[in-house]
Amino acid sequence: MANIHANEYDVIIIGAGISGLVCGCYLAKAGMKVLISEQHFKPGGYCTSFKRKNFTFDAAAHCFGGYRKNGITRKIFEDLNINTRLKVIKSNPSNIMMTPDYNISFWDEIEQTGYELEKCFPHESKNIIKFFNFLTRSPASEFIRIRHMTFQDLLDLYFTDNKLKSLLSAPLLGIGGLPPALMSAFVGAKLYSEFLLDGGYHLTGGIQELPDTLAEAFQGSGGTLLLSSRVRKIKVKNKSVHGVIVGNNEFISSKYVISSCDAKQSFLELLDKEDVEKEFCANLNKMRPSISNFILYLGLDRNYRELPCRAATICFFSHYDLNKSYRAIQKADINSYGGYMMYIPDREPSVLAVIPAPYKNEEFWNENKEYFSSWFIKRIEETSIPHLSEHIIYKEAATPLTLFRYTLNYQGACFGWAATPSQLLVPGFKKNIEIEGLYLNGHWTTQGMGISSVAYVGAETAKLVLKKQKIRYT
């Protein structure tokens, strides 16, 4: 090996996304010597922001949930002493669901959200209350109980009205890229309780403030953060982690390696073939990634006054056949999508608009990127923001290939594996039993999706390592 790193680490974490940063913060705070190696030039993964012509755009994720009192995200922020460093704003309503027949807002007060739904579907009034009570008041064991069900199965337990079931499912197609008949009931219920019913939390300067603050806390506890530093190999000796190779063949030793990056990359590229069991590789190759996104970034002139509710995520669907929308997404048939999601920040006038999209290839996106952009702008004008095109002074778009380039997530996947019941809590996707000291972290552990979920997984992964080291978890 060309170079030997002067320092040995207790733990090396691959990837400075939210899960990697949270995990690193807990470990460094407990006194372990931790290195986080990130291939991008800034931390955050999908939680990054960028500036263009005085506009600040959130690259992908723009808000988070689970920040209520005693919520998952708030507890982690308080544990890591970053809560007071972040300027958190909650939009109210946090999400607005629009269809040809209904406009439903998700408010701070669950009762108010329920009341809006009850006005539109009075015959389902009691069932709406029961459903929301299940989402917000059930113990964790109740969510585990539904792990083998689809979200459609869960809705069928409570409702008979198909329009209502589609309306409740539509935001999840936008967020998680699956229709209710395919999405895990566990994941769908958690997205509701942690993101839709307790969501809409924003940071004043953009989502980049979150990873930047976590990175500062990590380094303040003695952690080392290497940016623009791609891990090339995880080295294993006698079925135990030995360290990693980064950059230009530089070896860094460690007792533990925690991979917060793409699972296929972790097991099929970073590890040598002889280190991974063939059966596990075969199962890994059968797994389906979550869908990617096509994202539109629009900067508007300051004279434009017709923007709808700011700081709220707007989800629009032109019909109720979500299976049809899903088939169109898989084929990249944008004219049959029937829906999109849009976010308007409360800072400078700009728009972040998102539709699920398949990975395809470079040739496809070179030919279709501008068509997708033009279609998207026209669709937003027709449904939400009149005369939008007349006020655009900056326009850019990210394709699934763009998302892959910046995160190296398999096929530009936005949420790790597709959140189907069969791909939930899969053995071997958190602590690999074949290699001592190797852990997987974040979306790819098959334990859920979203910022609150990956932050939770990061904290739990740290807990596993500290328990192994017999260090008290704080």
C-alpha positions in Angstrom: 0.0 0.0 0.0 1.3 3.4 -1.0 0.6 5.2 2.3 -0.1 4.1 5.8 -2.3 6.6 7.8 -0.5 7.7 10.9 -3.6 7.4 13.1 -5.6 4.3 14.0 -9.3 4.8 14.6 -11.8 2.9 16.8 -14.5 3.5 14.2 -14.6 4.5 10.5 -17.9 5.7 9.1 -18.4 5.7 5.3 -20.7 8.6 4.3 -21.6 11.9 6.0 -25.3 11.7 5.4 -27.6 12.3 8.4 -27.3 8.7 9.7 -23.5 8.7 9.4 -23.2 12.1 11.1 -25.7 11.2 13.9 -23.9 7.9 14.5 -20.5 9.6 14.5 -21.7 12.3 17.0 -22.9 9.7 19.5 -19.7 7.6 19.2 -17.3 10.6 19.4 -19.3 12.1 22.4 -18.8 8.7 24.2 -15.0 9.1 23.8 -14.4 6.8 20.8 -11.9 7.9 18.1 -14.0 8.2 15.0 -13.4 9.1 11.4 -16.1 9.9 8.8 -15.1 9.7 5.2 -17.4 11.4 2.7 -16.9 11.3 -1.1 -18.7 14.6 -1.7 -17.2 18.0 -0.9 -19.9 18.8 1.6 -21.7 16.7 4.2 -25.4 15.8 4.1 -26.1 13.4 1.3 -29.6 14.2 0.1 -29.9 16.8 2.9 -27.7 19.4 1.1 -28.4 22.9 -0.3 -26.7 24.9 -3.1 -26.7 28.5 -4.2 -27.4 29.9 -7.7 -27.9 33.6 -8.5 -28.7 34.6 -4.9 -31.2 31.7 -4.5 -30.7 28.9 -2.0 -32.1 25.6 -3.2 -32.4 22.5 -1.1 -31.1 19.7 -3.3 -33.6 17.1 -2.4 -34.9 16.8 1.2 -36.3 20.2 2.4 -38.0 19.5 5.7 -38.2 16.9 8.4 -40.7 15.4 11.0 -40.7 13.8 14.4 -39.8 17.1 16.1 -42.7 17.3 18.5 -42.0 17.1 22.3 -40.4 13.7 22.9 -40.3 13.1 19.1 -37.6 11.0 17.6 -35.8 13.9 15.9 -36.1 16.3 18.8 -34.7 13.7 21.3 -31.6 13.1 19.0 -31.0 16.8 18.6 -31.2 17.3 22.3 -28.9 14.4 23.0 -26.3 15.8 20.7 -26.7 19.4 22.1 -27.5 20.8 18.6 -31.1 21.8 19.3 -30.3 25.3 20.4 -27.9 25.8 17.4 -30.6 25.2 14.8 -33.3 27.7 13.9 -36.3 25.4 13.4 -39.5 26.8 11.9 -42.7 24.7 11.6 -45.1 25.5 8.8 -48.8 25.3 9.4 -50.2 23.7 7.5 -47.2 21.5 6.8 -48.7 19.6 3.8 -51.6 20.3 1.5 -53.2 17.5 -0.5 -54.9 18.7 -3.7 -57.2 16.6 -6.0 -59.8 17.7 -8.5 -62.5 17.3 -5.7 -60.7 18.2 -2.5 -58.0 20.3 -0.8 -57.0 18.8 2.5 -54.4 20.5 4.8 -52.3 18.8 7.4 -52.3 21.1 10.4 -50.4 21.3 13.7 -53.6 20.1 15.4 -54.5 16.6 14.4 -58.1 17.3 15.2 -58.2 20.1 12.7 -56.8 17.8 10.0 -59.4 15.2 10.9 -62.1 17.7 10.8 -61.2 18.7 7.2 -61.3 15.1 6.2 -64.6 14.5 8.0 -66.2 17.4 6.2 -65.3 15.8 2.8 -66.1 12.3 3.9 -68.8 12.5 6.7 -69.8 8.8 6.3 -66.2 7.9 7.3 -66.0 10.3 10.3 -65.6 7.7 13.0 -63.2 5.7 11.0 -61.0 8.8 10.4 -60.8 9.3 14.2 -59.9 5.7 14.8 -57.2 5.7 12.0 -55.5 8.9 13.4 -55.7 7.5 16.9 -53.9 4.3 15.7 -51.2 6.4 14.0 -50.6 8.7 17.0 -51.4 6.8 20.1 -50.4 3.2 19.4 -47.4 1.6 21.2 -44.5 0.5 19.1 -45.6 -3.1 19.2 -48.8 -2.2 17.2 -46.6 -0.9 14.4 -44.5 -4.1 14.4 -47.7 -6.1 14.2 -48.5 -4.7 10.8 -45.0 -5.2 9.3 -46.3 -8.0 6.9 -49.2 -5.9 5.7 -49.4 -3.4 2.9 -50.6 0.2 3.5 -53.6 -0.8 1.3 -54.4 -3.6 3.8 -54.2 -1.1 6.7 -56.5 1.4 5.0 -59.0 -1.4 4.2 -59.2 -2.2 7.9 -60.6 1.3 8.6 -62.2 2.7 5.4 -64.6 1.7 2.6 -64.5 4.9 0.5 -61.9 4.3 -2.3 -61.5 8.1 -2.9 -60.6 8.6 0.7 -58.1 5.7 0.6 -56.5 7.1 -2.5 -56.3 10.6 -1.1 -54.6 9.3 2.1 -52.2 7.3 0.0 -51.3 9.9 -2.6 -48.7 11.8 -0.5 -46.9 8.5 0.2 -46.6 7.8 -3.5 -44.9 11.2 -3.8 -42.7 10.7 -0.7 -41.9 7.0 -1.0 -42.5 6.2 -4.7 -44.9 3.3 -4.1 -48.7 2.9 -4.3 -50.6 1.6 -1.2 -50.8 -1.9 -2.6 -47.0 -2.2 -2.6 -45.9 0.0 0.3 -45.3 -1.6 3.7 -48.0 -0.7 6.2 -45.3 -0.2 8.8 -43.4 2.4 6.7 -46.6 4.1 5.5 -47.9 4.4 9.1 -44.6 5.8 10.3 -44.4 8.3 7.4 -47.8 9.5 8.5 -47.0 9.7 12.2 -43.5 11.2 11.8 -43.8 13.3 8.7 -47.4 14.1 7.7 -49.0 14.5 11.2 -45.8 15.8 12.8 -44.0 17.4 9.8 -43.2 20.6 8.1 -40.1 21.5 10.2 -37.8 23.7 8.2 -34.4 25.4 8.9 -34.2 29.1 8.2 -31.1 28.9 5.9 -32.0 25.7 4.2 -31.6 22.0 5.0 -27.8 22.3 4.7 -27.8 23.8 8.2 -28.6 20.3 9.6 -25.6 18.4 8.4 -23.3 21.4 8.9 -24.4 21.6 12.5 -24.0 17.9 13.0 -20.5 18.0 11.5 -19.5 20.8 13.8 -20.8 18.9 16.8 -19.0 15.8 15.6 -15.7 17.6 15.2 -16.2 19.4 18.5 -16.3 16.0 20.2 -13.0 15.1 18.7 -14.2 13.4 15.5 -12.4 13.6 12.2 -14.3 14.5 9.0 -12.7 13.9 5.6 -14.6 15.4 2.7 -13.9 14.6 -1.0 -12.5 11.3 0.3 -14.0 8.2 -1.2 -13.6 4.9 0.4 -12.4 2.4 -2.1 -12.3 -0.8 -0.1 -13.2 -2.3 3.3 -10.4 -4.5 4.4 -11.2 -7.8 6.3 -8.8 -10.2 8.0 -9.9 -13.5 9.4 -13.6 -12.5 9.1 -13.0 -9.3 11.1 -12.9 -5.6 9.9 -9.3 -4.4 9.6 -9.9 -0.9 8.2 -10.5 0.9 4.8 -8.6 2.1 1.8 -9.3 5.7 0.7 -8.3 7.9 -2.1 -5.0 6.9 -3.7 -4.5 3.6 -2.0 -4.2 4.9 1.5 -5.0 2.4 4.3 -6.6 3.6 7.5 -7.0 1.0 10.3 -10.0 0.6 12.6 -11.8 -1.9 14.7 -15.2 -1.1 13.4 -16.5 0.1 10.0 -20.0 1.5 9.7 -21.2 1.9 6.1 -23.8 4.6 5.7 -23.7 4.3 1.9 -25.4 2.2 -0.7 -25.8 -1.4 0.4 -24.8 -2.8 -3.0 -21.7 -0.7 -3.0 -20.9 -1.7 0.6 -21.2 -5.5 0.0 -20.5 -6.0 -3.7 -17.8 -3.3 -4.4 -16.1 -2.3 -1.1 -15.7 -5.8 0.2 -13.8 -8.6 -1.7 -16.0 -11.4 -3.0 -14.5 -14.0 -0.7 -15.6 -11.9 2.3 -19.3 -12.0 1.5 -21.4 -15.2 1.5 -22.8 -16.2 -1.9 -26.3 -16.7 -0.5 -26.3 -13.2 0.9 -25.0 -11.7 -2.4 -27.8 -13.6 -4.2 -30.4 -12.2 -1.9 -28.9 -8.7 -2.2 -29.1 -8.9 -6.0 -32.9 -9.7 -5.7 -33.6 -6.6 -3.7 -35.3 -3.7 -5.4 -34.2 -0.1 -4.8 -36.7 2.7 -4.1 -37.6 5.0 -7.0 -35.5 8.1 -7.8 -36.7 11.6 -8.5 -36.8 14.3 -11.1 -36.4 17.6 -9.3 -37.0 21.1 -10.7 -35.4 24.2 -9.2 -36.9 27.5 -10.1 -35.8 31.0 -9.0 -38.5 33.7 -9.5 -38.4 37.4 -9.7 -39.2 39.3 -6.5 -42.3 41.0 -8.1 -44.2 37.8 -8.3 -47.1 37.9 -5.8 -49.2 34.9 -6.8 -47.3 32.1 -5.0 -49.5 29.8 -2.9 -48.9 28.8 0.7 -45.2 29.2 1.5 -43.2 26.6 3.5 -45.9 24.0 2.9 -45.4 20.9 0.8 -48.1 20.8 -1.8 -49.1 17.4 -3.3 -51.3 17.5 -6.4 -53.0 14.6 -8.1 -55.3 14.8 -11.1 -56.9 11.4 -10.6 -57.3 8.7 -7.9 -55.8 5.7 -9.7 -52.4 5.5 -8.0 -51.6 2.1 -9.6 -51.9 3.8 -12.9 -49.6 6.6 -11.7 -47.1 4.0 -10.5 -47.0 2.2 -13.8 -46.5 5.5 -15.6 -43.6 6.4 -13.2 -41.9 3.1 -14.0 -42.1 3.8 -17.7 -41.2 7.5 -17.4 -44.5 8.2 -19.1 -44.7 11.7 -17.7 -48.0 12.6 -19.4 -49.8 9.8 -17.4 -48.2 10.6 -14.0 -51.1 12.5 -12.7 -49.3 14.0 -9.8 -46.4 15.9 -8.3 -45.0 17.5 -5.1 -43.9 21.1 -4.7 -42.3 23.2 -2.0 -42.1 27.0 -1.8 -39.6 28.2 0.8 -40.4 31.1 3.1 -37.2 32.9 2.0 -36.5 34.2 -1.5 -39.3 33.4 -4.1 -38.4 30.0 -5.5 -39.9 26.6 -6.2 -38.7 23.1 -5.6 -40.9 20.6 -7.5 -40.5 16.8 -7.5 -41.9 13.8 -9.3 -40.7 10.2 -8.9 -38.7 9.0 -11.9 -36.9 5.8 -13.0 -33.1 5.7 -13.4 -33.0 5.0 -17.1 -29.6 6.0 -18.7 -27.6 9.0 -19.8 -29.0 9.0 -23.4 -32.6 9.0 -22.1 -32.1 12.0 -19.8 -30.0 13.9 -22.3 -32.9 13.6 -24.7 -35.8 14.2 -22.2 -34.5 16.5 -19.4 -35.7 19.7 -21.1 -39.0 18.1 -22.1 -39.6 17.0 -18.5 -38.8 20.5 -17.2 -41.1 22.2 -19.7 -44.0 19.7 -19.0 -43.5 20.2 -15.3 -43.6 24.0 -15.5 -46.7 23.9 -17.6 -48.4 21.5 -15.3 -47.7 23.7 -12.2 -49.1 26.7 -14.1 -52.3 24.8 -14.9 -52.9 23.5 -11.4 -51.2 25.7 -8.8 -49.2 28.8 -9.9 -50.6 30.8 -12.8 -48.2 32.6 -15.1 -45.2 30.9 -13.5 -43.1 30.8 -16.6 -43.3 34.6 -17.0 -41.4 35.1 -13.7 -38.6 32.4 -13.9 -35.2 34.0 -13.8 -33.3 30.8 -13.0 -34.1 27.2 -13.9 -32.2 23.9 -13.3 -33.2 20.3 -12.9 -31.7 17.2 -11.4 -32.3 13.7 -12.9 -31.8 10.4 -11.2 -28.4 10.4 -12.8 -27.6 13.6 -11.0 -28.7 12.1 -7.7 -26.5 9.1 -8.3 -23.5 11.3 -9.1 -23.7 13.2 -5.8 -24.6 10.3 -3.5 -23.6 7.1 -5.3 -26.9 5.6 -4.3 -27.8 2.6 -6.5 -29.9 3.9 -9.4 -30.2 7.2 -7.7 -32.5 5.6 -5.1 -34.0 8.2 -2.8 -34.9 5.9 0.1 -32.6 2.9 0.0 -34.6 -0.2 -0.8 -38.2 0.0 -2.0 -40.4 0.0 1.2 -42.4 -3.2 0.4 -43.3 -5.6 3.3 -40.8 -8.2 2.0 -38.0 -5.7 2.2 -38.6 -4.5 5.7 -36.3 -5.5 8.6 -34.4 -8.0 6.4 -31.7 -9.9 8.4 -28.1 -9.0 7.7 -28.8 -5.4 6.6 -27.7 -3.8 9.9 -25.2 -6.0 11.6 -23.5 -8.4 9.2 -23.1 -11.6 11.2 -20.3 -12.9 8.9 -17.9 -10.1 9.4 -17.0 -9.0 12.9 -17.1 -5.2 13.4 -19.0 -4.4 10.2 -22.3 -2.5 10.4 -24.7 -1.0 7.8 -26.4 2.3 8.6 -29.1 4.6 7.3 -31.8 4.0 4.6 -30.2 0.8 3.4 -30.8 -1.1 6.6 -34.4 -1.8 5.5 -35.7 -0.1 8.7 -37.7 2.8 7.2 -37.2 6.1 5.3 -37.0 9.8 5.9 -34.7 12.0 8.0 -36.2 11.0 11.4 -35.9 7.3 10.5 -32.2 7.5 9.4 -31.4 9.7 12.4 -32.9 7.0 14.6 -31.0 4.2 12.8 -27.8 6.2 13.2 -28.4 6.5 17.0 -29.2 2.8 17.3 -26.1 1.8 15.3 -24.0 3.8 17.7 -25.7 2.1 20.6 -24.8 -1.4 19.2 -21.1 -0.4 18.9 -21.0 1.2 22.4 -22.6 -1.9 23.9 -20.0 -4.1 22.2 -17.3 -1.9 23.7 -19.1 -1.8 27.1 -19.3 1.9 26.9 -22.3 3.6 28.4 -24.7 5.0 25.8 -25.6 8.7 26.4 
